[in-house]
Amino acid sequence: MLSTPLARGILIVILIQTLYLALAHPGHGIPEVAALLSAALLLGVPLLTGFATWWEIAIIFFGLGLVALEIFVIPGHGVTGLIGLLLFLGGLVMTFAGTEPSPAGFVPSLRGTWTNIGHGLVTVTVGLICSIALWFWLQKYLPKLPYLNRLILTTTTGDTASLLAERPDRDRPRRRRPRRRHD
């Protein structure tokens, strides 16, 4: 049941959403655990059934590592993140294609393999689109949902003008008088 494209597409959406939460807001624990569980289900089933190999799983985790490197260590130029994203998505697509019985090279030669790659490409693309749509929906409606609106801080605690008004005079920066010119 977990190897159907529908179940794997749902697991892809869960994985991408929880990875976003884990990388954008690290340290909470729940998104990280959910990302690990969805990744284990998403990658464990094809690995156990023979559709995925260890190098495909390594490509996925190397891509995730490059995305994390782009976010935390060398942000700004985007090349590392783009390469990591392509490796992650390409590895996910390749977990849909099984290994061929004859080592004909890197390019698959069997028609069934190309069909499975096509199914994987459609599933990963639809999962990515659904994940992006869910992200936009959550950005818009999460503060309005009962019980879930407590996850987002919406009240303000004050503004800087009131904080400056409460400071003692000795802490305030002094204004400099303009210098007079002597003609």
Summary of the structure (lengths in Angstrom):
residues: 183
radius of gyration: 25.1
end to end distance: 91.2
largest distance: 95.7
contacts: 438
relative contact order: 0.10
helix: 67%
strand: 0%
